């Protein structure tokens, strides 16, 4: 019979190591619930793999009790996270703006896009006029930043032109604006139980309906999120 891992053990291990909840639960399962052995395993993995506390290339999932209207029940793709701060793109807040309308505003052709299928997402309150395209494969675009696991973010016009002409990435998501945190701000909010994090799942990112992405992302944690304590935070 599989070892049952108490939520309290997972949280204690996360507080001691800074590893993700998913990593903590995995280590506890591998060590039959022994917290000391699980911590030793995570420390060893940290030495081999670098900084496991970085949330880059992870989903940041709002806790149920987060009451900030900008971030309530949001899922963000973390693009950068270091000692200087963090940047993320909210992926489950579709706007009324279609991709075709956006391409029209930019003077780009779009005979190969489907107006009903693609909408532009609200990526966050910072620089709402700035566009980001999340996609698989580098593609040689002018301004393209790797996130991890063949996932990239492009901010240059050329990728949108290619998408409009049917030459762009097959799977993509377009946002306007981003969410930003100053040095230590996100870490403090996590300690206040405002956020959880989980590895990125391509299905949630590209194919799950927007209205279902928060619920789908919480399932990736392998925990009953409603049983965890919650608090309020700001980003």
N, CA, C and O of each residue as an XYZ file, in Angstrom:
940
protein
N       0.848     -1.199      0.000
C       0.000      0.000      0.000
C       0.886      1.254      0.000
O       1.804      1.335      0.817
N       0.646      2.242     -0.891
C       1.489      3.428     -0.961
C       1.504      4.197      0.354
O       0.502      4.269      1.065
N       2.669      4.772      0.658
C       2.799      5.561      1.879
C       2.004      6.856      1.754
O       2.142      7.585      0.772
N       1.176      7.135      2.750
C       0.408      8.381      2.756
C       1.292      9.499      3.313
O       1.837      9.386      4.411
N       1.423     10.565      2.547
C       2.287     11.671      2.942
C       1.439     12.799      3.514
O       0.670     13.410      2.772
N       1.551     13.098      4.808
C       0.755     14.189      5.390
C       1.141     15.544      4.796
O       2.313     15.803      4.521
N       0.152     16.389      4.607
C       0.394     17.736      4.094
C       1.369     18.496      4.989
O       2.207     19.248      4.492
N       1.265     18.306      6.307
C       2.154     19.010      7.240
C       3.611     18.642      6.992
O       4.489     19.497      7.107
N       3.882     17.389      6.653
C       5.258     16.965      6.379
C       5.794     17.652      5.133
O       6.945     18.087      5.092
N       4.939     17.741      4.117
C       5.350     18.404      2.882
C       5.685     19.866      3.146
O       6.694     20.371      2.654
N       4.844     20.551      3.922
C       5.071     21.966      4.210
C       6.329     22.173      5.051
O       7.082     23.117      4.813
N       6.566     21.292      6.043
C       7.774     21.413      6.858
C       9.031     21.236      6.015
O      10.014     21.959      6.179
N       8.981     20.268      5.116
C      10.142     20.017      4.272
C      10.395     21.187      3.328
O      11.542     21.552      3.072
N       9.308     21.775      2.811
C       9.463     22.946      1.943
C      10.093     24.110      2.696
O      10.966     24.797      2.165
N       9.650     24.335      3.939
C      10.188     25.434      4.738
C      11.671     25.239      5.033
O      12.425     26.209      5.102
N      12.090     23.987      5.205
C      13.499     23.725      5.529
C      14.393     23.775      4.295
O      15.562     24.147      4.397
N      13.857     23.406      3.124
C      14.714     23.266      1.944
C      14.496     24.331      0.889
O      15.402     24.625      0.108
N      13.287     24.923      0.855
C      12.972     25.872     -0.216
C      12.616     25.203     -1.523
O      12.381     25.887     -2.520
N      12.570     23.873     -1.545
C      12.198     23.145     -2.762
C      10.700     23.285     -3.010
O       9.956     23.706     -2.124
N      10.263     22.931     -4.211
C       8.845     23.025     -4.540
C       8.050     21.987     -3.763
O       8.601     20.987     -3.303
N       6.749     22.233     -3.621
C       5.882     21.267     -2.942
C       5.905     19.916     -3.649
O       5.928     18.867     -3.005
N       5.900     19.954     -4.985
C       5.914     18.704     -5.740
C       7.206     17.935     -5.481
O       7.180     16.714     -5.328
N       8.346     18.648     -5.431
C       9.630     17.990     -5.168
C       9.664     17.414     -3.754
O      10.177     16.316     -3.537
N       9.111     18.164     -2.789
C       9.080     17.680     -1.407
C       8.243     16.414     -1.281
O       8.645     15.458     -0.617
N       7.083     16.414     -1.921
C       6.227     15.230     -1.842
C       6.893     14.037     -2.520
O       6.814     12.912     -2.028
N       7.549     14.289     -3.651
C       8.252     13.201     -4.348
C       9.354     12.604     -3.465
O       9.497     11.384     -3.383
N      10.136     13.477     -2.803
C      11.226     12.998     -1.948
C      10.689     12.226     -0.742
O      11.266     11.219     -0.334
N       9.586     12.707     -0.181
C       8.990     12.006      0.959
C       8.469     10.624      0.554
O       8.640      9.652      1.289
N       7.840     10.545     -0.604
C       7.364      9.246     -1.082
C       8.524      8.288     -1.293
O       8.445      7.109     -0.948
N       9.619      8.820     -1.875
C      10.777      7.967     -2.151
C      11.427      7.458     -0.878
O      12.096      6.425     -0.891
N      11.233      8.178      0.228
C      11.851      7.809      1.494
C      10.818      7.386      2.534
O      11.070      7.458      3.737
N       9.651      6.942      2.060
C       8.585      6.395      2.907
C       8.211      7.341      4.046
O       7.950      6.903      5.166
N       8.187      8.633      3.752
C       7.733      9.621      4.718
C       8.799     10.103      5.695
O       8.502     10.950      6.538
N      10.022      9.602      5.615
C      11.100     10.017      6.518
C      11.589     11.409      6.104
O      12.212     11.561      5.053
N      11.304     12.432      6.936
C      11.617     13.807      6.563
C      13.121     14.057      6.494
O      13.581     14.792      5.620
N      13.891     13.461      7.397
C      15.345     13.684      7.391
C      15.980     13.102      6.129
O      16.830     13.739      5.507
N      15.565     11.892      5.755
C      16.108     11.294      4.531
C      15.657     12.068      3.296
O      16.428     12.247      2.353
N      14.406     12.526      3.304
C      13.908     13.303      2.173
C      14.681     14.613      2.043
O      15.014     15.033      0.935
N      14.967     15.260      3.178
C      15.741     16.497      3.139
C      17.143     16.247      2.591
O      17.649     17.036      1.794
N      17.762     15.164      3.012
C      19.090     14.828      2.513
C      19.073     14.621      1.004
O      19.994     15.038      0.302
N      18.015     13.972      0.508
C      17.906     13.748     -0.935
C      17.782     15.069     -1.678
O      18.432     15.270     -2.704
N      16.943     15.976     -1.163
C      16.758     17.265     -1.820
C      18.032     18.094     -1.778
O      18.341     18.795     -2.742
N      18.778     18.027     -0.678
C      20.046     18.751     -0.592
C      21.037     18.229     -1.629
O      21.764     19.000     -2.255
N      21.052     16.915     -1.799
C      21.942     16.323     -2.797
C      21.549     16.763     -4.210
O      22.407     17.070     -5.037
N      20.238     16.789     -4.473
C      19.765     17.228     -5.783
C      20.113     18.688     -6.026
O      20.436     19.081     -7.147
N      20.044     19.490     -4.962
C      20.393     20.908     -5.080
C      21.853     21.062     -5.487
O      22.182     21.892     -6.335
N      22.717     20.270     -4.890
C      24.137     20.364     -5.203
C      24.418     19.985     -6.655
O      25.335     20.519     -7.279
N      23.618     19.054     -7.187
C      23.827     18.599     -8.552
C      23.178     19.497     -9.586
O      23.714     19.671    -10.680
N      22.021     20.075     -9.250
C      21.204     20.744    -10.253
C      21.174     22.258    -10.136
O      20.593     22.917    -10.997
N      21.774     22.828     -9.113
C      21.725     24.279     -8.982
C      20.674     24.700     -7.981
O      20.409     23.970     -7.026
N      20.069     25.860     -8.174
C      19.157     26.459     -7.201
C      17.735     25.949     -7.396
O      17.058     26.395     -8.323
N      17.250     25.021     -6.550
C      15.890     24.509     -6.721
C      14.842     25.483     -6.227
O      13.650     25.285     -6.460
N      15.278     26.550     -5.537
C      14.315     27.512     -5.013
C      13.809     28.458     -6.093
O      12.783     29.112     -5.906
N      14.513     28.542     -7.222
C      14.057     29.411     -8.303
C      12.773     28.864     -8.902
O      12.653     27.666     -9.157
N      11.825     29.744     -9.123
C      10.538     29.336     -9.680
C      10.471     29.531    -11.196
O       9.403     29.365    -11.785
N      11.574     29.874    -11.830
C      11.582     30.006    -13.289
C      11.156     28.693    -13.932
O      11.570     27.614    -13.507
N      10.325     28.801    -14.962
C       9.769     27.637    -15.654
C       8.886     26.812    -14.727
O       8.884     25.583    -14.791
N       8.131     27.500    -13.859
C       7.141     26.868    -13.004
C       5.830     27.646    -13.129
O       5.811     28.797    -13.565
N       4.746     26.994    -12.740
C       3.475     27.697    -12.567
C       3.422     28.263    -11.153
O       3.748     27.570    -10.189
N       3.015     29.511    -11.035
C       2.725     30.111     -9.738
C       1.211     30.162     -9.613
O       0.539     30.835    -10.395
N       0.676     29.450     -8.629
C      -0.766     29.260     -8.496
C      -1.275     30.017     -7.273
O      -0.786     29.808     -6.163
N      -2.248     30.889     -7.472
C      -2.797     31.667     -6.360
C      -3.555     30.751     -5.397
O      -4.338     29.899     -5.818
N      -3.310     30.940     -4.099
C      -4.061     30.203     -3.087
C      -5.514     30.684     -3.076
O      -5.793     31.817     -3.469
N      -6.438     29.834     -2.629
C      -7.856     30.223     -2.641
C      -8.144     31.496     -1.863
O      -9.075     32.221     -2.212
N      -7.383     31.791     -0.829
C      -7.660     32.960     -0.006
C      -7.030     34.246     -0.497
O      -7.199     35.283      0.146
N      -6.306     34.225     -1.617
C      -5.703     35.442     -2.143
C      -6.801     36.344     -2.698
O      -7.455     35.999     -3.682
N      -7.001     37.495     -2.069
C      -8.160     38.343     -2.375
C      -7.853     39.498     -3.316
O      -8.771     40.211     -3.722
N      -6.597     39.703     -3.672
C      -6.244     40.759     -4.616
C      -6.951     40.493     -5.949
O      -6.753     39.440     -6.554
N      -7.774     41.441     -6.406
C      -8.558     41.230     -7.622
C      -7.681     40.937     -8.837
O      -8.092     40.210     -9.742
N      -6.469     41.503     -8.858
C      -5.585     41.269     -9.996
C      -5.114     39.817    -10.080
O      -4.817     39.316    -11.164
N      -5.049     39.150     -8.933
C      -4.390     37.847     -8.910
C      -5.244     36.717     -8.343
O      -4.770     35.585     -8.251
N      -6.469     36.989     -7.966
C      -7.329     35.954     -7.418
C      -7.525     34.820     -8.429
O      -7.911     35.063     -9.572
N      -7.257     33.583     -8.003
C      -7.439     32.382     -8.827
C      -6.675     32.463    -10.152
O      -7.171     32.028    -11.191
N      -5.475     33.020    -10.105
C      -4.659     33.090    -11.314
C      -3.605     32.001    -11.337
O      -3.214     31.454    -10.306
N      -3.159     31.707    -12.552
C      -2.000     30.846    -12.784
C      -1.022     31.658    -13.614
O      -1.381     32.189    -14.665
N       0.214     31.755    -13.143
C       1.228     32.531    -13.866
C       2.370     31.619    -14.290
O       2.796     30.746    -13.534
N       2.856     31.829    -15.496
C       4.066     31.178    -15.962
C       5.248     32.043    -15.531
O       5.350     33.200    -15.940
N       6.138     31.492    -14.709
C       7.254     32.273    -14.202
C       8.378     32.304    -15.234
O       8.929     31.270    -15.612
N       8.703     33.513    -15.677
C       9.710     33.701    -16.722
C      11.098     33.941    -16.145
O      12.107     33.595    -16.760
N      11.140     34.541    -14.953
C      12.416     34.824    -14.299
C      12.201     34.902    -12.799
O      11.172     35.391    -12.335
N      13.182     34.416    -12.040
C      13.103     34.490    -10.583
C      14.517     34.353    -10.027
O      15.148     33.303    -10.147
N      15.000     35.434     -9.418
C      16.324     35.409     -8.807
C      16.328     36.367     -7.624
O      15.270     36.813     -7.179
N      17.518     36.685     -7.112
C      17.585     37.535     -5.923
C      17.212     38.984     -6.206
O      17.094     39.784     -5.277
N      17.027     39.332     -7.472
C      16.623     40.691     -7.834
C      15.106     40.835     -7.969
O      14.599     41.955     -8.034
N      14.384     39.728     -8.011
C      12.933     39.775     -8.140
C      12.409     38.682     -9.046
O      13.098     37.692     -9.295
N      11.188     38.855     -9.541
C      10.555     37.820    -10.357
C       9.612     38.454    -11.375
O       9.063     39.533    -11.154
N       9.441     37.760    -12.490
C       8.525     38.179    -13.551
C       7.700     36.967    -13.964
O       8.242     35.877    -14.145
N       6.388     37.154    -14.114
C       5.516     36.077    -14.548
C       4.449     36.581    -15.500
O       4.154     37.776    -15.540
N       3.872     35.666    -16.266
C       2.782     35.974    -17.192
C       1.546     35.199    -16.753
O       1.581     33.972    -16.664
N       0.455     35.906    -16.479
C      -0.807     35.245    -16.118
C      -1.391     34.598    -17.363
O      -1.513     35.240    -18.406
N      -1.754     33.319    -17.250
C      -2.149     32.560    -18.444
C      -3.617     32.157    -18.437
O      -4.045     31.405    -19.313
N      -4.400     32.634    -17.476
C      -5.808     32.210    -17.435
C      -6.767     33.392    -17.338
O      -7.869     33.254    -16.807
N      -6.357     34.553    -17.848
C      -7.234     35.724    -17.883
C      -7.381     36.211    -19.332
O      -6.707     37.161    -19.730
N      -8.256     35.571    -20.124
C      -8.449     36.019    -21.509
C      -9.106     37.387    -21.558
O      -9.954     37.705    -20.724
N      -8.716     38.191    -22.530
C      -9.327     39.498    -22.743
C     -10.370     39.394    -23.847
O     -10.583     38.323    -24.415
N     -11.017     40.519    -24.144
C     -11.965     40.557    -25.255
C     -11.270     40.786    -26.592
O     -11.920     40.804    -27.637
N      -9.965     40.960    -26.563
C      -9.199     41.244    -27.782
C      -8.806     39.936    -28.465
O      -8.139     39.094    -27.863
N      -9.217     39.770    -29.717
C      -8.794     38.589    -30.474
C      -7.401     38.836    -31.049
O      -6.961     39.974    -31.209
N      -6.736     37.743    -31.348
C      -5.412     37.870    -31.955
C      -5.504     38.577    -33.303
O      -4.647     39.397    -33.631
N      -6.539     38.265    -34.090
C      -6.686     38.930    -35.388
C      -6.829     40.436    -35.240
O      -6.256     41.196    -36.021
N      -7.601     40.877    -34.225
C      -7.752     42.316    -33.998
C      -6.426     42.943    -33.604
O      -6.117     44.058    -34.025
N      -5.650     42.247    -32.809
C      -4.329     42.746    -32.423
C      -3.409     42.858    -33.640
O      -2.689     43.845    -33.790
N      -3.437     41.847    -34.502
C      -2.611     41.882    -35.706
C      -3.049     43.016    -36.635
O      -2.221     43.654    -37.285
N      -4.368     43.258    -36.689
C      -4.866     44.395    -37.474
C      -4.294     45.714    -36.955
O      -3.854     46.561    -37.732
N      -4.308     45.872    -35.634
C      -3.789     47.093    -35.021
C      -2.307     47.287    -35.313
O      -1.820     48.415    -35.382
N      -1.597     46.180    -35.485
C      -0.161     46.238    -35.759
C       0.145     46.299    -37.250
O       1.309     46.399    -37.639
N      -0.885     46.240    -38.087
C      -0.682     46.279    -39.524
C      -0.104     44.996    -40.086
O       0.602     45.018    -41.095
N      -0.403     43.867    -39.432
C       0.128     42.580    -39.873
C      -0.980     41.729    -40.486
O      -2.113     41.726    -40.005
N      -0.641     41.016    -41.544
C      -1.617     40.143    -42.186
C      -1.884     38.928    -41.305
O      -1.038     38.506    -40.516
N      -3.101     38.375    -41.465
C      -3.444     37.239    -40.607
C      -4.409     36.286    -41.309
O      -5.348     35.779    -40.696
N      -4.177     36.052    -42.563
C      -5.076     35.155    -43.285
C      -4.994     33.716    -42.801
O      -5.872     32.911    -43.112
N      -3.956     33.379    -42.047
C      -3.783     31.998    -41.600
C      -4.159     31.778    -40.145
O      -3.937     30.686    -39.622
N      -4.725     32.783    -39.468
C      -5.119     32.603    -38.074
C      -6.632     32.479    -37.967
O      -7.373     32.920    -38.845
N      -7.071     31.873    -36.878
C      -8.489     31.637    -36.625
C      -8.962     32.597    -35.539
O      -8.546     32.494    -34.385
N      -9.835     33.532    -35.915
C     -10.281     34.560    -34.966
C     -11.008     33.966    -33.775
O     -10.927     34.494    -32.665
N     -11.713     32.878    -33.998
C     -12.479     32.290    -32.910
C     -11.602     31.471    -31.958
O     -11.968     31.263    -30.801
N     -10.465     31.015    -32.436
C      -9.636     30.115    -31.637
C      -8.646     30.858    -30.759
O      -8.353     30.405    -29.652
N      -8.125     31.979    -31.215
C      -7.040     32.658    -30.518
C      -7.489     34.011    -29.965
O      -7.988     34.870    -30.691
N      -7.292     34.169    -28.647
C      -7.537     35.459    -28.011
C      -6.251     35.880    -27.318
O      -5.348     35.071    -27.108
N      -6.184     37.159    -26.967
C      -5.030     37.691    -26.254
C      -5.332     37.656    -24.757
O      -6.437     38.002    -24.338
N      -4.370     37.247    -23.965
C      -4.536     37.141    -22.522
C      -3.969     38.373    -21.811
O      -3.039     39.019    -22.295
N      -4.557     38.679    -20.644
C      -4.034     39.725    -19.772
C      -2.928     39.107    -18.938
O      -3.184     38.289    -18.054
N      -1.689     39.508    -19.228
C      -0.554     38.885    -18.577
C      -0.212     39.446    -17.215
O       0.547     38.834    -16.463
N      -0.767     40.612    -16.885
C      -0.485     41.233    -15.591
C      -0.564     42.742    -15.695
O      -0.707     43.283    -16.791
N      -0.471     43.434    -14.552
C      -0.710     44.874    -14.535
C       0.466     45.742    -14.948
O       0.306     46.953    -15.099
N       1.645     45.156    -15.136
C       2.835     45.936    -15.473
C       2.984     46.016    -16.997
O       2.923     45.001    -17.690
N       3.180     47.232    -17.504
C       3.348     47.479    -18.941
C       2.292     46.741    -19.781
O       2.640     45.883    -20.593
N       1.027     47.065    -19.592
C      -0.048     46.345    -20.298
C      -0.024     46.528    -21.814
O      -0.743     45.832    -22.531
N       0.788     47.448    -22.304
C       0.884     47.636    -23.755
C       1.941     46.725    -24.381
O       2.050     46.657    -25.605
N       2.709     46.034    -23.564
C       3.804     45.199    -24.067
C       3.334     43.779    -24.297
O       2.683     43.191    -23.433
N       3.659     43.219    -25.460
C       3.201     41.883    -25.824
C       4.256     40.816    -25.612
O       5.452     41.064    -25.761
N       3.791     39.611    -25.259
C       4.657     38.452    -25.067
C       4.023     37.254    -25.776
O       2.811     37.055    -25.705
N       4.833     36.476    -26.447
C       4.357     35.243    -27.084
C       5.087     34.070    -26.432
O       6.310     33.959    -26.519
N       4.319     33.199    -25.779
C       4.871     31.984    -25.170
C       4.710     30.858    -26.191
O       3.632     30.684    -26.760
N       5.777     30.095    -26.423
C       5.697     29.071    -27.474
C       6.774     28.019    -27.265
O       7.702     28.203    -26.477
N       6.631     26.909    -27.987
C       7.653     25.869    -28.035
C       8.595     26.164    -29.199
O       8.188     26.747    -30.203
N       9.847     25.761    -29.059
C      10.820     25.877    -30.135
C      11.329     27.288    -30.326
O      10.523     28.218    -30.370
N      12.658     27.493    -30.443
C      13.213     28.847    -30.555
C      12.804     29.567    -31.828
O      12.413     30.733    -31.762
N      12.878     28.917    -32.989
C      12.397     29.511    -34.231
C      13.245     30.623    -34.809
O      12.931     31.115    -35.893
N      14.310     31.043    -34.133
C      15.183     32.078    -34.679
C      14.599     33.475    -34.655
O      14.982     34.313    -35.471
N      13.666     33.751    -33.724
C      13.061     35.071    -33.672
C      14.046     36.097    -33.101
O      14.987     35.742    -32.392
N      13.817     37.361    -33.419
C      14.770     38.422    -33.086
C      14.998     38.562    -31.580
O      16.139     38.687    -31.134
N      13.921     38.541    -30.800
C      14.042     38.701    -29.352
C      13.350     37.524    -28.679
O      12.143     37.552    -28.437
N      14.137     36.481    -28.379
C      13.578     35.223    -27.900
C      14.361     34.772    -26.668
O      15.588     34.684    -26.706
N      13.653     34.487    -25.583
C      14.292     34.104    -24.323
C      13.884     32.690    -23.940
O      12.689     32.403    -23.868
N      14.840     31.793    -23.690
C      14.488     30.440    -23.251
C      13.996     30.433    -21.810
O      14.540     31.127    -20.951
N      12.961     29.639    -21.558
C      12.441     29.451    -20.203
C      12.879     28.095    -19.663
O      13.277     27.987    -18.504
N      12.808     27.074    -20.490
C      13.205     25.723    -20.106
C      12.310     24.704    -20.760
O      11.164     24.996    -21.101
N      12.845     23.473    -20.940
C      12.068     22.364    -21.514
C      11.449     22.737    -22.854
O      10.265     22.494    -23.087
N      12.266     23.338    -23.748
C      11.827     23.723    -25.097
C      10.721     24.772    -25.073
O       9.934     24.865    -26.014
N      10.657     25.562    -24.001
C       9.663     26.623    -23.882
C      10.380     27.964    -23.969
O      11.419     28.170    -23.343
N       9.800     28.884    -24.767
C      10.431     30.172    -25.026
C       9.406     31.296    -24.927
O       8.202     31.074    -25.054
N       9.913     32.511    -24.696
C       9.091     33.716    -24.728
C       9.725     34.682    -25.722
O      10.903     35.019    -25.607
N       8.938     35.124    -26.694
C       9.418     36.061    -27.706
C       8.635     37.365    -27.596
O       7.412     37.359    -27.456
N       9.352     38.474    -27.660
C       8.719     39.792    -27.545
C       8.844     40.607    -28.827
O       8.387     41.749    -28.866
N       9.444     40.056    -29.869
C       9.628     40.796    -31.115
C       8.459     40.592    -32.072
O       7.743     39.592    -32.002
N       8.288     41.532    -32.940
C       7.164     41.573    -33.882
C       7.193     40.420    -34.883
O       6.147     40.000    -35.379
N       8.396     39.904    -35.183
C       8.521     38.923    -36.260
C       7.755     37.633    -35.988
O       7.252     37.012    -36.924
N       7.655     37.213    -34.716
C       6.945     35.966    -34.442
C       5.449     36.143    -34.695
O       4.791     35.214    -35.163
N       4.902     37.326    -34.392
C       3.482     37.571    -34.661
C       3.205     37.623    -36.158
O       2.173     37.139    -36.623
N       4.137     38.217    -36.912
C       3.986     38.242    -38.366
C       3.979     36.816    -38.919
O       3.191     36.493    -39.807
N       4.855     35.975    -38.392
C       4.928     34.592    -38.857
C       3.667     33.815    -38.487
O       3.176     33.012    -39.281
N       3.140     34.051    -37.282
C       1.897     33.389    -36.862
C       0.758     33.777    -37.796
O      -0.029     32.923    -38.203
N       0.667     35.050    -38.134
C      -0.386     35.519    -39.036
C      -0.307     34.899    -40.417
O      -1.323     34.750    -41.096
N       0.903     34.535    -40.835
C       1.110     33.947    -42.159
C       1.190     32.426    -42.119
O       1.457     31.787    -43.136
N       0.955     31.838    -40.924
C       0.978     30.388    -40.814
C       2.362     29.789    -40.750
O       2.520     28.583    -40.939
N       3.382     30.609    -40.486
C       4.758     30.114    -40.418
C       5.304     30.109    -38.998
O       6.477     29.804    -38.783
N       4.469     30.441    -38.042
C       4.928     30.551    -36.662
C       4.829     29.240    -35.904
O       4.509     28.204    -36.487
N       5.100     29.281    -34.612
C       4.987     28.077    -33.783
C       3.565     27.534    -33.788
O       2.599     28.292    -33.874
N       3.449     26.220    -33.694
C       2.132     25.588    -33.741
C       1.352     25.815    -32.454
O       0.136     26.005    -32.492
N       2.033     25.798    -31.329
C       1.393     26.057    -30.039
C       1.943     27.361    -29.476
O       3.156     27.531    -29.353
N       1.054     28.268    -29.141
C       1.497     29.563    -28.623
C       0.391     30.184    -27.793
O      -0.773     29.791    -27.878
N       0.778     31.161    -26.991
C      -0.145     31.934    -26.169
C       0.368     33.367    -26.154
O       1.551     33.603    -25.910
N      -0.515     34.320    -26.413
C      -0.135     35.734    -26.486
C      -0.708     36.477    -25.285
O      -1.893     36.347    -24.979
N       0.130     37.252    -24.607
C      -0.338     38.056    -23.482
C       0.067     39.509    -23.677
O       1.010     39.817    -24.407
N      -0.659     40.388    -23.016
C      -0.287     41.797    -22.907
C      -0.060     42.104    -21.438
O      -0.925     41.843    -20.602
N       1.114     42.662    -21.122
C       1.459     42.968    -19.738
C       2.038     41.773    -19.012
O       2.000     40.643    -19.499
N       2.584     42.054    -17.816
C       3.159     40.989    -17.010
C       3.016     41.315    -15.530
O       2.683     42.441    -15.161
N       3.267     40.331    -14.697
C       3.266     40.514    -13.246
C       4.708     40.588    -12.772
O       5.553     39.815    -13.222
N       4.994     41.519    -11.862
C       6.358     41.687    -11.394
C       6.445     41.772     -9.881
O       5.542     42.294     -9.227
N       7.529     41.260     -9.330
C       7.801     41.297     -7.895
C       9.207     41.828     -7.671
O      10.126     41.473     -8.409
N       9.388     42.672     -6.668
C      10.705     43.166     -6.318
C      11.501     42.139     -5.552
O      11.010     41.052     -5.250
N      12.739     42.489     -5.237
C      13.626     41.573     -4.523
C      12.996     41.125     -3.201
O      12.655     41.956     -2.360
N      12.845     39.820     -3.023
C      12.313     39.253     -1.793
C      10.806     39.319     -1.641
O      10.261     38.719     -0.715
N      10.108     40.036     -2.531
C       8.660     40.216     -2.372
C       7.904     38.908     -2.561
O       7.037     38.569     -1.755
N       8.227     38.175     -3.618
C       7.515     36.922     -3.877
C       7.789     35.911     -2.778
O       6.883     35.194     -2.354
N       9.031     35.847     -2.312
C       9.365     34.924     -1.239
C       8.532     35.213      0.014
O       8.056     34.294      0.681
N       8.364     36.499      0.322
C       7.554     36.876      1.485
C       6.099     36.473      1.302
O       5.458     36.007      2.244
N       5.579     36.647      0.105
C       4.183     36.288     -0.154
C       3.970     34.779     -0.083
O       2.913     34.315      0.343
N       4.970     34.021     -0.500
C       4.875     32.561     -0.390
C       4.851     32.149      1.078
O       4.101     31.252      1.463
N       5.661     32.796      1.885
C       5.666     32.512      3.321
C       4.330     32.870      3.968
O       3.949     32.283      4.981
N       3.615     33.846      3.374
C       2.295     34.238      3.872
C       1.192     33.335      3.317
O       0.007     33.604      3.515
N       1.586     32.260      2.620
C       0.633     31.294      2.048
C      -0.271     31.908      0.987
O      -1.445     31.552      0.880
N       0.285     32.840      0.196
C      -0.485     33.429     -0.891
C      -0.354     32.631     -2.185
O      -1.230     32.705     -3.047
N       0.734     31.867     -2.331
C       1.026     31.194     -3.593
C       1.519     29.766     -3.358
O       2.082     29.440     -2.314
N       1.286     28.935     -4.365
C       1.899     27.622     -4.478
C       2.557     27.548     -5.847
O       2.231     28.336     -6.735
N       3.470     26.620     -6.025
C       4.108     26.478     -7.328
C       4.167     25.017     -7.732
O       4.192     24.121     -6.888
N       4.189     24.795     -9.034
C       4.199     23.451     -9.582
C       4.914     23.494    -10.932
O       4.917     24.543    -11.577
N       5.515     22.400    -11.378
C       6.143     22.388    -12.701
C       5.142     22.734    -13.803
O       3.944     22.480    -13.679
N       5.654     23.313    -14.870
C       4.815     23.688    -16.009
C       4.276     22.433    -16.696
O       4.989     21.442    -16.857
N       3.034     22.494    -17.088
C       2.392     21.436    -17.861
C       1.917     22.040    -19.176
O       1.110     22.969    -19.174
N       2.412     21.520    -20.301
C       2.096     22.100    -21.608
C       0.608     22.052    -21.927
O       0.083     22.962    -22.569
N      -0.077     21.000    -21.484
C      -1.515     20.900    -21.753
C      -2.263     22.029    -21.062
O      -3.143     22.647    -21.661
N      -1.919     22.307    -19.797
C      -2.554     23.413    -19.080
C      -2.243     24.736    -19.776
O      -3.113     25.598    -19.901
N      -1.018     24.887    -20.219
C      -0.574     26.139    -20.821
C      -1.225     26.417    -22.168
O      -1.605     27.553    -22.453
N      -1.357     25.376    -23.004
C      -1.764     25.626    -24.383
C      -3.145     25.096    -24.771
O      -3.767     25.644    -25.682
N      -3.642     24.053    -24.114
C      -4.880     23.435    -24.605
C      -6.037     23.441    -23.616
O      -7.193     23.406    -24.036
N      -5.764     23.485    -22.316
C      -6.847     23.519    -21.330
C      -7.616     24.829    -21.458
O      -6.986     25.882    -21.553
N      -8.961     24.813    -21.465
C      -9.722     26.066    -21.515
C      -9.307     26.999    -20.387
O      -9.024     26.548    -19.278
N      -9.271     28.291    -20.665
C      -8.781     29.276    -19.692
C      -9.525     29.178    -18.363
O      -8.915     29.297    -17.300
N     -10.828     28.963    -18.416
C     -11.630     28.931    -17.187
C     -11.276     27.741    -16.299
O     -11.614     27.735    -15.115
N     -10.597     26.728    -16.855
C     -10.266     25.518    -16.099
C      -8.793     25.443    -15.703
O      -8.387     24.476    -15.058
N      -7.989     26.432    -16.069
C      -6.540     26.313    -15.854
C      -6.152     26.391    -14.380
O      -5.218     25.709    -13.957
N      -6.845     27.202    -13.593
C      -6.486     27.275    -12.177
C      -6.737     25.935    -11.508
O      -5.877     25.431    -10.786
N      -7.900     25.357    -11.741
C      -8.229     24.072    -11.137
C      -7.278     22.982    -11.628
O      -6.842     22.136    -10.847
N      -6.960     23.004    -12.921
C      -6.049     21.993    -13.469
C      -4.647     22.144    -12.888
O      -3.971     21.151    -12.621
N      -4.212     23.389    -12.692
C      -2.880     23.617    -12.132
C      -2.797     23.148    -10.685
O      -1.770     22.614    -10.267
N      -3.873     23.342     -9.910
C      -3.843     22.880     -8.520
C      -3.759     21.356     -8.452
O      -3.166     20.808     -7.522
N      -4.343     20.676     -9.423
C      -4.278     19.212     -9.422
C      -2.843     18.717     -9.632
O      -2.491     17.625     -9.186
N      -2.022     19.518    -10.308
C      -0.639     19.131    -10.538
C       0.148     19.040     -9.238
O       1.179     18.370     -9.181
N      -0.332     19.710     -8.195
C       0.362     19.700     -6.910
C       0.262     18.356     -6.204
O       1.103     18.033     -5.365
N      -0.756     17.572     -6.534
C      -0.962     16.308     -5.849
C      -1.471     16.491     -4.432
O      -1.403     15.570     -3.619
N      -1.991     17.699     -4.130
C      -2.516     18.006     -2.801
C      -3.915     18.576     -2.940
O      -4.278     19.101     -3.992
N      -4.702     18.470     -1.870
C      -5.999     19.122     -1.828
C      -5.767     20.568     -1.411
O      -5.599     20.860     -0.227
N      -5.757     21.469     -2.382
C      -5.381     22.850     -2.104
C      -6.333     23.518     -1.117
O      -5.924     24.422     -0.388
N      -7.596     23.092     -1.080
C      -8.559     23.700     -0.167
C      -8.283     23.329      1.289
O      -8.830     23.951      2.200
N      -7.446     22.329      1.512
C      -7.120     21.934      2.878
C      -5.931     22.706      3.432
O      -5.633     22.617      4.623
N      -5.252     23.458      2.582
C      -4.096     24.220      3.021
C      -4.545     25.569      3.578
O      -5.553     26.121      3.136
N      -3.804     26.094      4.540
C      -4.123     27.426      5.070
C      -3.856     28.452      3.995
O      -2.997     28.251      3.137
N      -4.582     29.545      4.035
C      -4.446     30.572      3.008
C      -4.276     31.929      3.667
O      -4.619     32.138      4.831
N      -3.730     32.841      2.871
C      -3.525     34.202      3.369
C      -3.617     35.157      2.210
O      -3.848     34.733      1.077
N      -3.444     36.425      2.461
C      -3.527     37.421      1.408
C      -2.148     37.902      1.036
O      -1.273     38.047      1.890
N      -1.961     38.148     -0.247
C      -0.691     38.665     -0.721
C      -0.896     39.634     -1.854
O      -2.015     39.802     -2.339
N       0.177     40.278     -2.285
C       0.091     41.270     -3.357
C       1.280     41.076     -4.277
O       2.345     40.630     -3.851
N       1.088     41.415     -5.545
C       2.190     41.319     -6.497
C       2.188     42.529     -7.389
O       3.040     42.648     -8.269
